[in-house]
Amino acid sequence: MPIVIPDAASLGVFAAAAIALLLTPGPAVLYIVARSVEQGRVAGLVSVCGIVTGTLAHVLAATLGLSALLASSALAFAAVKYAGAAYLVYIGVRRILAPSDAPAAPRELPRRALRRLYRDGFVVNLLNPKTALFFLAFLPQFVDPARGAVAFQVAFLGLLFALMGLASDGLYALAAGTAGQWFKRNARVLRFEHYVTGGVFIGLGVTAAFAGAGRK
């Protein structure tokens, strides 16, 4: 089977959108920062490993699910792509209009064994709606059925996203573990997280719409 990957332009757009999403505070990032602040860099990096394992579970599900969807109906696959772009914009607008639920001050977290931190990180990202939306609504925009090997295309993009997540989340863990007290003193900035998250989702939706429209 020939190796099929997106062209350079599509790959660049995908990478830029993935970076924007990964750097946006969400359940996974907040979990990593909280654990790094309370227990140090090692605990943060172990939490990152759990988060990345959860991402790989999303990659596997997307690879199997999207490939099966295309095999059953090309029209259904196209509908998922276009509906996904619209849904991302909707989620972004709703997130901006929603009040912030971030606490004004950080909570003290109990210390946990590294094995427990890994497991909790896996569960956090497995159930992370931000990650699920990325794979279900955004990633399909960059899969071109006409090029063939849909499963390989999905797996390639998913693994690329996982590797980028490993790098960005690792930086969060190292920074939070090193500057733990600063993060505690400046936790109030999280009250504006919903504006940042909403803006990123709207941007992803618009990007996805244009990316999908360019594919025939």
mmCIF file of the C-alpha atoms, coordinates in Angstrom:
data_MODEL
# 
_entry.id   MODEL 
# 
loop_
_atom_site.group_PDB 
_atom_site.id 
_atom_site.type_symbol 
_atom_site.label_atom_id 
_atom_site.label_alt_id 
_atom_site.label_comp_id 
_atom_site.label_asym_id 
_atom_site.label_entity_id 
_atom_site.label_seq_id 
_atom_site.pdbx_PDB_ins_code 
_atom_site.Cartn_x 
_atom_site.Cartn_y 
_atom_site.Cartn_z 
_atom_site.occupancy 
_atom_site.B_iso_or_equiv 
_atom_site.pdbx_formal_charge 
_atom_site.auth_seq_id 
_atom_site.auth_comp_id 
_atom_site.auth_asym_id 
_atom_site.auth_atom_id 
_atom_site.pdbx_PDB_model_num 
ATOM 1   C CA . MET A 1 1   ? 0.000   0.000  0.000  1.00 0.00 ? 1   MET A CA 1 
ATOM 2   C CA . PRO A 1 2   ? 1.507   3.384  -0.975 1.00 0.00 ? 2   PRO A CA 1 
ATOM 3   C CA . ILE A 1 3   ? 2.214   5.897  1.779  1.00 0.00 ? 3   ILE A CA 1 
ATOM 4   C CA . VAL A 1 4   ? -0.271  8.765  1.502  1.00 0.00 ? 4   VAL A CA 1 
ATOM 5   C CA . ILE A 1 5   ? 0.156   11.974 3.491  1.00 0.00 ? 5   ILE A CA 1 
ATOM 6   C CA . PRO A 1 6   ? -1.381  15.452 3.051  1.00 0.00 ? 6   PRO A CA 1 
ATOM 7   C CA . ASP A 1 7   ? 0.390   17.945 0.828  1.00 0.00 ? 7   ASP A CA 1 
ATOM 8   C CA . ALA A 1 8   ? 2.705   20.542 2.367  1.00 0.00 ? 8   ALA A CA 1 
ATOM 9   C CA . ALA A 1 9   ? 0.121   23.351 2.372  1.00 0.00 ? 9   ALA A CA 1 
ATOM 10  C CA . SER A 1 10  ? -2.562  21.261 4.086  1.00 0.00 ? 10  SER A CA 1 
ATOM 11  C CA . LEU A 1 11  ? -0.039  19.907 6.549  1.00 0.00 ? 11  LEU A CA 1 
ATOM 12  C CA . GLY A 1 12  ? 1.022   23.443 7.444  1.00 0.00 ? 12  GLY A CA 1 
ATOM 13  C CA . VAL A 1 13  ? -2.559  24.531 8.141  1.00 0.00 ? 13  VAL A CA 1 
ATOM 14  C CA . PHE A 1 14  ? -3.168  21.399 10.190 1.00 0.00 ? 14  PHE A CA 1 
ATOM 15  C CA . ALA A 1 15  ? -0.017  21.927 12.252 1.00 0.00 ? 15  ALA A CA 1 
ATOM 16  C CA . ALA A 1 16  ? -0.833  25.593 12.921 1.00 0.00 ? 16  ALA A CA 1 
ATOM 17  C CA . ALA A 1 17  ? -4.363  24.734 14.063 1.00 0.00 ? 17  ALA A CA 1 
ATOM 18  C CA . ALA A 1 18  ? -3.083  21.892 16.237 1.00 0.00 ? 18  ALA A CA 1 
ATOM 19  C CA . ILE A 1 19  ? -0.570  24.188 17.938 1.00 0.00 ? 19  ILE A CA 1 
ATOM 20  C CA . ALA A 1 20  ? -3.288  26.745 18.647 1.00 0.00 ? 20  ALA A CA 1 
ATOM 21  C CA . LEU A 1 21  ? -5.490  24.086 20.208 1.00 0.00 ? 21  LEU A CA 1 
ATOM 22  C CA . LEU A 1 22  ? -2.700  22.471 22.219 1.00 0.00 ? 22  LEU A CA 1 
ATOM 23  C CA . LEU A 1 23  ? -1.550  25.775 23.705 1.00 0.00 ? 23  LEU A CA 1 
ATOM 24  C CA . THR A 1 24  ? -5.077  26.757 24.713 1.00 0.00 ? 24  THR A CA 1 
ATOM 25  C CA . PRO A 1 25  ? -5.835  26.009 28.387 1.00 0.00 ? 25  PRO A CA 1 
ATOM 26  C CA . GLY A 1 26  ? -8.275  23.131 28.674 1.00 0.00 ? 26  GLY A CA 1 
ATOM 27  C CA . PRO A 1 27  ? -8.897  20.136 30.955 1.00 0.00 ? 27  PRO A CA 1 
ATOM 28  C CA . ALA A 1 28  ? -5.629  18.428 29.989 1.00 0.00 ? 28  ALA A CA 1 
ATOM 29  C CA . VAL A 1 29  ? -3.447  21.535 30.325 1.00 0.00 ? 29  VAL A CA 1 
ATOM 30  C CA . LEU A 1 30  ? -5.060  22.540 33.612 1.00 0.00 ? 30  LEU A CA 1 
ATOM 31  C CA . TYR A 1 31  ? -4.531  19.038 34.991 1.00 0.00 ? 31  TYR A CA 1 
ATOM 32  C CA . ILE A 1 32  ? -0.859  19.062 33.993 1.00 0.00 ? 32  ILE A CA 1 
ATOM 33  C CA . VAL A 1 33  ? -0.263  22.515 35.460 1.00 0.00 ? 33  VAL A CA 1 
ATOM 34  C CA . ALA A 1 34  ? -2.031  21.661 38.720 1.00 0.00 ? 34  ALA A CA 1 
ATOM 35  C CA . ARG A 1 35  ? -0.054  18.452 39.214 1.00 0.00 ? 35  ARG A CA 1 
ATOM 36  C CA . SER A 1 36  ? 3.244   20.099 38.270 1.00 0.00 ? 36  SER A CA 1 
ATOM 37  C CA . VAL A 1 37  ? 2.659   22.948 40.695 1.00 0.00 ? 37  VAL A CA 1 
ATOM 38  C CA . GLU A 1 38  ? 1.775   20.637 43.584 1.00 0.00 ? 38  GLU A CA 1 
ATOM 39  C CA . GLN A 1 39  ? 4.253   17.787 43.041 1.00 0.00 ? 39  GLN A CA 1 
ATOM 40  C CA . GLY A 1 40  ? 6.971   19.081 40.745 1.00 0.00 ? 40  GLY A CA 1 
ATOM 41  C CA . ARG A 1 41  ? 8.209   18.467 37.233 1.00 0.00 ? 41  ARG A CA 1 
ATOM 42  C CA . VAL A 1 42  ? 8.452   14.663 37.443 1.00 0.00 ? 42  VAL A CA 1 
ATOM 43  C CA . ALA A 1 43  ? 4.800   14.402 38.472 1.00 0.00 ? 43  ALA A CA 1 
ATOM 44  C CA . GLY A 1 44  ? 3.882   16.785 35.666 1.00 0.00 ? 44  GLY A CA 1 
ATOM 45  C CA . LEU A 1 45  ? 5.753   14.772 33.046 1.00 0.00 ? 45  LEU A CA 1 
ATOM 46  C CA . VAL A 1 46  ? 4.161   11.524 34.242 1.00 0.00 ? 46  VAL A CA 1 
ATOM 47  C CA . SER A 1 47  ? 0.780   13.241 33.920 1.00 0.00 ? 47  SER A CA 1 
ATOM 48  C CA . VAL A 1 48  ? 1.742   14.255 30.376 1.00 0.00 ? 48  VAL A CA 1 
ATOM 49  C CA . CYS A 1 49  ? 2.423   10.597 29.518 1.00 0.00 ? 49  CYS A CA 1 
ATOM 50  C CA . GLY A 1 50  ? -1.073  9.729  30.695 1.00 0.00 ? 50  GLY A CA 1 
ATOM 51  C CA . ILE A 1 51  ? -2.549  12.574 28.651 1.00 0.00 ? 51  ILE A CA 1 
ATOM 52  C CA . VAL A 1 52  ? -0.717  11.438 25.504 1.00 0.00 ? 52  VAL A CA 1 
ATOM 53  C CA . THR A 1 53  ? -1.889  7.854  26.017 1.00 0.00 ? 53  THR A CA 1 
ATOM 54  C CA . GLY A 1 54  ? -5.460  9.179  26.089 1.00 0.00 ? 54  GLY A CA 1 
ATOM 55  C CA . THR A 1 55  ? -4.755  11.018 22.833 1.00 0.00 ? 55  THR A CA 1 
ATOM 56  C CA . LEU A 1 56  ? -3.569  7.778  21.233 1.00 0.00 ? 56  LEU A CA 1 
ATOM 57  C CA . ALA A 1 57  ? -6.886  6.194  22.184 1.00 0.00 ? 57  ALA A CA 1 
ATOM 58  C CA . HIS A 1 58  ? -8.629  9.018  20.282 1.00 0.00 ? 58  HIS A CA 1 
ATOM 59  C CA . VAL A 1 59  ? -6.298  8.398  17.323 1.00 0.00 ? 59  VAL A CA 1 
ATOM 60  C CA . LEU A 1 60  ? -7.238  4.720  17.221 1.00 0.00 ? 60  LEU A CA 1 
ATOM 61  C CA . ALA A 1 61  ? -10.958 5.482  17.485 1.00 0.00 ? 61  ALA A CA 1 
ATOM 62  C CA . ALA A 1 62  ? -10.770 8.104  14.729 1.00 0.00 ? 62  ALA A CA 1 
ATOM 63  C CA . THR A 1 63  ? -8.763  5.814  12.450 1.00 0.00 ? 63  THR A CA 1 
ATOM 64  C CA . LEU A 1 64  ? -11.251 2.981  12.769 1.00 0.00 ? 64  LEU A CA 1 
ATOM 65  C CA . GLY A 1 65  ? -14.378 5.128  12.830 1.00 0.00 ? 65  GLY A CA 1 
ATOM 66  C CA . LEU A 1 66  ? -13.645 7.491  9.966  1.00 0.00 ? 66  LEU A CA 1 
ATOM 67  C CA . SER A 1 67  ? -12.359 4.675  7.765  1.00 0.00 ? 67  SER A CA 1 
ATOM 68  C CA . ALA A 1 68  ? -15.501 2.656  8.417  1.00 0.00 ? 68  ALA A CA 1 
ATOM 69  C CA . LEU A 1 69  ? -17.668 5.710  7.724  1.00 0.00 ? 69  LEU A CA 1 
ATOM 70  C CA . LEU A 1 70  ? -16.048 6.312  4.358  1.00 0.00 ? 70  LEU A CA 1 
ATOM 71  C CA . ALA A 1 71  ? -16.343 2.638  3.460  1.00 0.00 ? 71  ALA A CA 1 
ATOM 72  C CA . SER A 1 72  ? -20.077 2.741  4.156  1.00 0.00 ? 72  SER A CA 1 
ATOM 73  C CA . SER A 1 73  ? -20.894 6.088  2.562  1.00 0.00 ? 73  SER A CA 1 
ATOM 74  C CA . ALA A 1 74  ? -18.783 8.807  0.953  1.00 0.00 ? 74  ALA A CA 1 
ATOM 75  C CA . LEU A 1 75  ? -21.736 11.172 1.359  1.00 0.00 ? 75  LEU A CA 1 
ATOM 76  C CA . ALA A 1 76  ? -21.869 10.522 5.108  1.00 0.00 ? 76  ALA A CA 1 
ATOM 77  C CA . PHE A 1 77  ? -18.146 11.179 5.355  1.00 0.00 ? 77  PHE A CA 1 
ATOM 78  C CA . ALA A 1 78  ? -18.570 14.511 3.580  1.00 0.00 ? 78  ALA A CA 1 
ATOM 79  C CA . ALA A 1 79  ? -21.489 15.420 5.844  1.00 0.00 ? 79  ALA A CA 1 
ATOM 80  C CA . VAL A 1 80  ? -19.330 14.792 8.914  1.00 0.00 ? 80  VAL A CA 1 
ATOM 81  C CA . LYS A 1 81  ? -16.679 17.130 7.538  1.00 0.00 ? 81  LYS A CA 1 
ATOM 82  C CA . TYR A 1 82  ? -18.990 20.050 6.848  1.00 0.00 ? 82  TYR A CA 1 
ATOM 83  C CA . ALA A 1 83  ? -21.077 19.582 9.986  1.00 0.00 ? 83  ALA A CA 1 
ATOM 84  C CA . GLY A 1 84  ? -17.870 19.448 11.990 1.00 0.00 ? 84  GLY A CA 1 
ATOM 85  C CA . ALA A 1 85  ? -16.725 22.857 10.781 1.00 0.00 ? 85  ALA A CA 1 
ATOM 86  C CA . ALA A 1 86  ? -20.073 24.445 11.696 1.00 0.00 ? 86  ALA A CA 1 
ATOM 87  C CA . TYR A 1 87  ? -20.128 22.732 15.082 1.00 0.00 ? 87  TYR A CA 1 
ATOM 88  C CA . LEU A 1 88  ? -16.678 24.044 15.987 1.00 0.00 ? 88  LEU A CA 1 
ATOM 89  C CA . VAL A 1 89  ? -17.847 27.622 15.388 1.00 0.00 ? 89  VAL A CA 1 
ATOM 90  C CA . TYR A 1 90  ? -20.976 26.961 17.467 1.00 0.00 ? 90  TYR A CA 1 
ATOM 91  C CA . ILE A 1 91  ? -18.918 25.573 20.347 1.00 0.00 ? 91  ILE A CA 1 
ATOM 92  C CA . GLY A 1 92  ? -16.607 28.591 20.207 1.00 0.00 ? 92  GLY A CA 1 
ATOM 93  C CA . VAL A 1 93  ? -19.442 31.118 20.334 1.00 0.00 ? 93  VAL A CA 1 
ATOM 94  C CA . ARG A 1 94  ? -21.132 29.253 23.183 1.00 0.00 ? 94  ARG A CA 1 
ATOM 95  C CA . ARG A 1 95  ? -17.876 29.088 25.128 1.00 0.00 ? 95  ARG A CA 1 
ATOM 96  C CA . ILE A 1 96  ? -17.279 32.835 24.792 1.00 0.00 ? 96  ILE A CA 1 
ATOM 97  C CA . LEU A 1 97  ? -20.809 33.662 25.963 1.00 0.00 ? 97  LEU A CA 1 
ATOM 98  C CA . ALA A 1 98  ? -20.632 31.277 28.921 1.00 0.00 ? 98  ALA A CA 1 
ATOM 99  C CA . PRO A 1 99  ? -19.442 32.598 32.308 1.00 0.00 ? 99  PRO A CA 1 
ATOM 100 C CA . SER A 1 100 ? -16.048 31.443 33.483 1.00 0.00 ? 100 SER A CA 1 
ATOM 101 C CA . ASP A 1 101 ? -16.082 28.509 35.868 1.00 0.00 ? 101 ASP A CA 1 
ATOM 102 C CA . ALA A 1 102 ? -12.412 28.779 36.818 1.00 0.00 ? 102 ALA A CA 1 
ATOM 103 C CA . PRO A 1 103 ? -11.725 29.359 40.523 1.00 0.00 ? 103 PRO A CA 1 
ATOM 104 C CA . ALA A 1 104 ? -10.218 32.683 41.611 1.00 0.00 ? 104 ALA A CA 1 
ATOM 105 C CA . ALA A 1 105 ? -7.593  30.802 43.623 1.00 0.00 ? 105 ALA A CA 1 
ATOM 106 C CA . PRO A 1 106 ? -6.032  27.373 43.099 1.00 0.00 ? 106 PRO A CA 1 
ATOM 107 C CA . ARG A 1 107 ? -7.057  24.452 45.263 1.00 0.00 ? 107 ARG A CA 1 
ATOM 108 C CA . GLU A 1 108 ? -4.519  22.428 47.186 1.00 0.00 ? 108 GLU A CA 1 
ATOM 109 C CA . LEU A 1 109 ? -4.342  18.968 45.634 1.00 0.00 ? 109 LEU A CA 1 
ATOM 110 C CA . PRO A 1 110 ? -3.409  15.825 47.570 1.00 0.00 ? 110 PRO A CA 1 
ATOM 111 C CA . ARG A 1 111 ? -0.116  14.212 46.631 1.00 0.00 ? 111 ARG A CA 1 
ATOM 112 C CA . ARG A 1 112 ? -0.549  11.008 44.642 1.00 0.00 ? 112 ARG A CA 1 
ATOM 113 C CA . ALA A 1 113 ? 1.635   8.159  43.470 1.00 0.00 ? 113 ALA A CA 1 
ATOM 114 C CA . LEU A 1 114 ? 3.084   8.478  39.969 1.00 0.00 ? 114 LEU A CA 1 
ATOM 115 C CA . ARG A 1 115 ? 1.068   5.478  38.772 1.00 0.00 ? 115 ARG A CA 1 
ATOM 116 C CA . ARG A 1 116 ? -2.114  7.214  39.927 1.00 0.00 ? 116 ARG A CA 1 
ATOM 117 C CA . LEU A 1 117 ? -1.093  10.433 38.168 1.00 0.00 ? 117 LEU A CA 1 
ATOM 118 C CA . TYR A 1 118 ? -0.572  8.545  34.906 1.00 0.00 ? 118 TYR A CA 1 
ATOM 119 C CA . ARG A 1 119 ? -3.945  6.850  35.195 1.00 0.00 ? 119 ARG A CA 1 
ATOM 120 C CA . ASP A 1 120 ? -5.744  10.090 36.028 1.00 0.00 ? 120 ASP A CA 1 
ATOM 121 C CA . GLY A 1 121 ? -4.074  11.856 33.093 1.00 0.00 ? 121 GLY A CA 1 
ATOM 122 C CA . PHE A 1 122 ? -5.223  9.104  30.742 1.00 0.00 ? 122 PHE A CA 1 
ATOM 123 C CA . VAL A 1 123 ? -8.826  9.389  31.977 1.00 0.00 ? 123 VAL A CA 1 
ATOM 124 C CA . VAL A 1 124 ? -8.780  13.204 31.826 1.00 0.00 ? 124 VAL A CA 1 
ATOM 125 C CA . ASN A 1 125 ? -7.821  13.237 28.147 1.00 0.00 ? 125 ASN A CA 1 
ATOM 126 C CA . LEU A 1 126 ? -9.884  10.205 27.177 1.00 0.00 ? 126 LEU A CA 1 
ATOM 127 C CA . LEU A 1 127 ? -12.942 12.154 28.348 1.00 0.00 ? 127 LEU A CA 1 
ATOM 128 C CA . ASN A 1 128 ? -11.633 15.533 27.162 1.00 0.00 ? 128 ASN A CA 1 
ATOM 129 C CA . PRO A 1 129 ? -14.253 17.095 24.837 1.00 0.00 ? 129 PRO A CA 1 
ATOM 130 C CA . LYS A 1 130 ? -11.641 19.393 23.298 1.00 0.00 ? 130 LYS A CA 1 
ATOM 131 C CA . THR A 1 131 ? -9.590  16.447 22.064 1.00 0.00 ? 131 THR A CA 1 
ATOM 132 C CA . ALA A 1 132 ? -12.658 14.532 20.905 1.00 0.00 ? 132 ALA A CA 1 
ATOM 133 C CA . LEU A 1 133 ? -13.916 17.537 18.934 1.00 0.00 ? 133 LEU A CA 1 
ATOM 134 C CA . PHE A 1 134 ? -10.559 17.960 17.248 1.00 0.00 ? 134 PHE A CA 1 
ATOM 135 C CA . PHE A 1 135 ? -10.573 14.395 15.962 1.00 0.00 ? 135 PHE A CA 1 
ATOM 136 C CA . LEU A 1 136 ? -14.240 14.245 15.010 1.00 0.00 ? 136 LEU A CA 1 
ATOM 137 C CA . ALA A 1 137 ? -14.803 17.747 13.644 1.00 0.00 ? 137 ALA A CA 1 
ATOM 138 C CA . PHE A 1 138 ? -11.447 19.115 12.486 1.00 0.00 ? 138 PHE A CA 1 
ATOM 139 C CA . LEU A 1 139 ? -9.158  16.247 11.482 1.00 0.00 ? 139 LEU A CA 1 
ATOM 140 C CA . PRO A 1 140 ? -11.523 14.915 8.745  1.00 0.00 ? 140 PRO A CA 1 
ATOM 141 C CA . GLN A 1 141 ? -11.102 18.202 6.842  1.00 0.00 ? 141 GLN A CA 1 
ATOM 142 C CA . PHE A 1 142 ? -7.565  17.141 5.957  1.00 0.00 ? 142 PHE A CA 1 
ATOM 143 C CA . VAL A 1 143 ? -8.399  13.603 4.857  1.00 0.00 ? 143 VAL A CA 1 
ATOM 144 C CA . ASP A 1 144 ? -8.749  13.306 1.087  1.00 0.00 ? 144 ASP A CA 1 
ATOM 145 C CA . PRO A 1 145 ? -10.543 10.066 0.120  1.00 0.00 ? 145 PRO A CA 1 
ATOM 146 C CA . ALA A 1 146 ? -9.489  10.539 -3.501 1.00 0.00 ? 146 ALA A CA 1 
ATOM 147 C CA . ARG A 1 147 ? -5.866  9.967  -2.488 1.00 0.00 ? 147 ARG A CA 1 
ATOM 148 C CA . GLY A 1 148 ? -6.727  6.582  -0.975 1.00 0.00 ? 148 GLY A CA 1 
ATOM 149 C CA . ALA A 1 149 ? -5.466  4.953  2.238  1.00 0.00 ? 149 ALA A CA 1 
ATOM 150 C CA . VAL A 1 150 ? -7.880  6.905  4.430  1.00 0.00 ? 150 VAL A CA 1 
ATOM 151 C CA . ALA A 1 151 ? -6.914  4.954  7.555  1.00 0.00 ? 151 ALA A CA 1 
ATOM 152 C CA . PHE A 1 152 ? -3.258  5.825  7.034  1.00 0.00 ? 152 PHE A CA 1 
ATOM 153 C CA . GLN A 1 153 ? -4.068  9.515  6.503  1.00 0.00 ? 153 GLN A CA 1 
ATOM 154 C CA . VAL A 1 154 ? -6.107  9.664  9.725  1.00 0.00 ? 154 VAL A CA 1 
ATOM 155 C CA . ALA A 1 155 ? -3.470  7.757  11.688 1.00 0.00 ? 155 ALA A CA 1 
ATOM 156 C CA . PHE A 1 156 ? -0.668  9.954  10.350 1.00 0.00 ? 156 PHE A CA 1 
ATOM 157 C CA . LEU A 1 157 ? -2.427  13.195 11.301 1.00 0.00 ? 157 LEU A CA 1 
ATOM 158 C CA . GLY A 1 158 ? -3.479  11.784 14.651 1.00 0.00 ? 158 GLY A CA 1 
ATOM 159 C CA . LEU A 1 159 ? 0.021   10.638 15.554 1.00 0.00 ? 159 LEU A CA 1 
ATOM 160 C CA . LEU A 1 160 ? 1.416   13.993 14.452 1.00 0.00 ? 160 LEU A CA 1 
ATOM 161 C CA . PHE A 1 161 ? -1.053  15.689 16.788 1.00 0.00 ? 161 PHE A CA 1 
ATOM 162 C CA . ALA A 1 162 ? -0.043  13.332 19.621 1.00 0.00 ? 162 ALA A CA 1 
ATOM 163 C CA . LEU A 1 163 ? 3.659   14.099 19.147 1.00 0.00 ? 163 LEU A CA 1 
ATOM 164 C CA . MET A 1 164 ? 2.982   17.834 19.118 1.00 0.00 ? 164 MET A CA 1 
ATOM 165 C CA . GLY A 1 165 ? 0.902   17.392 22.261 1.00 0.00 ? 165 GLY A CA 1 
ATOM 166 C CA . LEU A 1 166 ? 3.745   15.540 23.959 1.00 0.00 ? 166 LEU A CA 1 
ATOM 167 C CA . ALA A 1 167 ? 6.068   18.477 23.247 1.00 0.00 ? 167 ALA A CA 1 
ATOM 168 C CA . SER A 1 168 ? 3.667   21.272 24.243 1.00 0.00 ? 168 SER A CA 1 
ATOM 169 C CA . ASP A 1 169 ? 2.314   19.539 27.343 1.00 0.00 ? 169 ASP A CA 1 
ATOM 170 C CA . GLY A 1 170 ? 5.859   18.679 28.383 1.00 0.00 ? 170 GLY A CA 1 
ATOM 171 C CA . LEU A 1 171 ? 6.753   22.371 28.227 1.00 0.00 ? 171 LEU A CA 1 
ATOM 172 C CA . TYR A 1 172 ? 3.722   23.194 30.378 1.00 0.00 ? 172 TYR A CA 1 
ATOM 173 C CA . ALA A 1 173 ? 4.816   20.585 32.936 1.00 0.00 ? 173 ALA A CA 1 
ATOM 174 C CA . LEU A 1 174 ? 8.386   21.849 33.082 1.00 0.00 ? 174 LEU A CA 1 
ATOM 175 C CA . ALA A 1 175 ? 7.326   25.493 33.307 1.00 0.00 ? 175 ALA A CA 1 
ATOM 176 C CA . ALA A 1 176 ? 4.693   24.877 35.974 1.00 0.00 ? 176 ALA A CA 1 
ATOM 177 C CA . GLY A 1 177 ? 6.961   22.620 37.986 1.00 0.00 ? 177 GLY A CA 1 
ATOM 178 C CA . THR A 1 178 ? 9.748   25.201 37.930 1.00 0.00 ? 178 THR A CA 1 
ATOM 179 C CA . ALA A 1 179 ? 7.581   28.265 38.562 1.00 0.00 ? 179 ALA A CA 1 
ATOM 180 C CA . GLY A 1 180 ? 4.928   26.676 40.776 1.00 0.00 ? 180 GLY A CA 1 
ATOM 181 C CA . GLN A 1 181 ? 4.524   29.615 43.109 1.00 0.00 ? 181 GLN A CA 1 
ATOM 182 C CA . TRP A 1 182 ? 4.068   32.040 40.212 1.00 0.00 ? 182 TRP A CA 1 
ATOM 183 C CA . PHE A 1 183 ? 1.264   29.901 38.802 1.00 0.00 ? 183 PHE A CA 1 
ATOM 184 C CA . LYS A 1 184 ? -0.421  29.874 42.208 1.00 0.00 ? 184 LYS A CA 1 
ATOM 185 C CA . ARG A 1 185 ? -0.231  33.635 42.547 1.00 0.00 ? 185 ARG A CA 1 
ATOM 186 C CA . ASN A 1 186 ? -1.538  34.229 39.006 1.00 0.00 ? 186 ASN A CA 1 
ATOM 187 C CA . ALA A 1 187 ? -4.324  31.639 38.930 1.00 0.00 ? 187 ALA A CA 1 
ATOM 188 C CA . ARG A 1 188 ? -6.886  34.422 38.414 1.00 0.00 ? 188 ARG A CA 1 
ATOM 189 C CA . VAL A 1 189 ? -5.922  34.639 34.730 1.00 0.00 ? 189 VAL A CA 1 
ATOM 190 C CA . LEU A 1 190 ? -7.814  31.361 34.274 1.00 0.00 ? 190 LEU A CA 1 
ATOM 191 C CA . ARG A 1 191 ? -11.033 33.336 34.635 1.00 0.00 ? 191 ARG A CA 1 
ATOM 192 C CA . PHE A 1 192 ? -10.455 34.538 31.056 1.00 0.00 ? 192 PHE A CA 1 
ATOM 193 C CA . GLU A 1 193 ? -9.777  31.025 29.746 1.00 0.00 ? 193 GLU A CA 1 
ATOM 194 C CA . HIS A 1 194 ? -13.218 30.715 28.145 1.00 0.00 ? 194 HIS A CA 1 
ATOM 195 C CA . TYR A 1 195 ? -12.544 33.704 25.871 1.00 0.00 ? 195 TYR A CA 1 
ATOM 196 C CA . VAL A 1 196 ? -9.292  32.172 24.633 1.00 0.00 ? 196 VAL A CA 1 
ATOM 197 C CA . THR A 1 197 ? -10.818 28.719 24.199 1.00 0.00 ? 197 THR A CA 1 
ATOM 198 C CA . GLY A 1 198 ? -13.866 30.097 22.396 1.00 0.00 ? 198 GLY A CA 1 
ATOM 199 C CA . GLY A 1 199 ? -11.729 32.114 20.022 1.00 0.00 ? 199 GLY A CA 1 
ATOM 200 C CA . VAL A 1 200 ? -9.591  29.106 19.181 1.00 0.00 ? 200 VAL A CA 1 
ATOM 201 C CA . PHE A 1 201 ? -12.632 26.939 18.422 1.00 0.00 ? 201 PHE A CA 1 
ATOM 202 C CA . ILE A 1 202 ? -14.105 29.611 16.149 1.00 0.00 ? 202 ILE A CA 1 
ATOM 203 C CA . GLY A 1 203 ? -10.765 29.877 14.370 1.00 0.00 ? 203 GLY A CA 1 
ATOM 204 C CA . LEU A 1 204 ? -10.623 26.112 13.979 1.00 0.00 ? 204 LEU A CA 1 
ATOM 205 C CA . GLY A 1 205 ? -14.135 26.060 12.553 1.00 0.00 ? 205 GLY A CA 1 
ATOM 206 C CA . VAL A 1 206 ? -13.390 28.774 10.005 1.00 0.00 ? 206 VAL A CA 1 
ATOM 207 C CA . THR A 1 207 ? -10.115 27.096 9.051  1.00 0.00 ? 207 THR A CA 1 
ATOM 208 C CA . ALA A 1 208 ? -11.849 23.753 8.702  1.00 0.00 ? 208 ALA A CA 1 
ATOM 209 C CA . ALA A 1 209 ? -14.574 25.254 6.515  1.00 0.00 ? 209 ALA A CA 1 
ATOM 210 C CA . PHE A 1 210 ? -12.033 26.711 4.072  1.00 0.00 ? 210 PHE A CA 1 
ATOM 211 C CA . ALA A 1 211 ? -9.897  23.570 4.139  1.00 0.00 ? 211 ALA A CA 1 
ATOM 212 C CA . GLY A 1 212 ? -12.916 21.399 3.420  1.00 0.00 ? 212 GLY A CA 1 
ATOM 213 C CA . ALA A 1 213 ? -14.210 23.714 0.695  1.00 0.00 ? 213 ALA A CA 1 
ATOM 214 C CA . GLY A 1 214 ? -10.935 23.346 -1.153 1.00 0.00 ? 214 GLY A CA 1 
ATOM 215 C CA . ARG A 1 215 ? -11.375 19.599 -1.465 1.00 0.00 ? 215 ARG A CA 1 
ATOM 216 C CA . LYS A 1 216 ? -13.470 18.138 -4.274 1.00 0.00 ? 216 LYS A CA 1 
# 
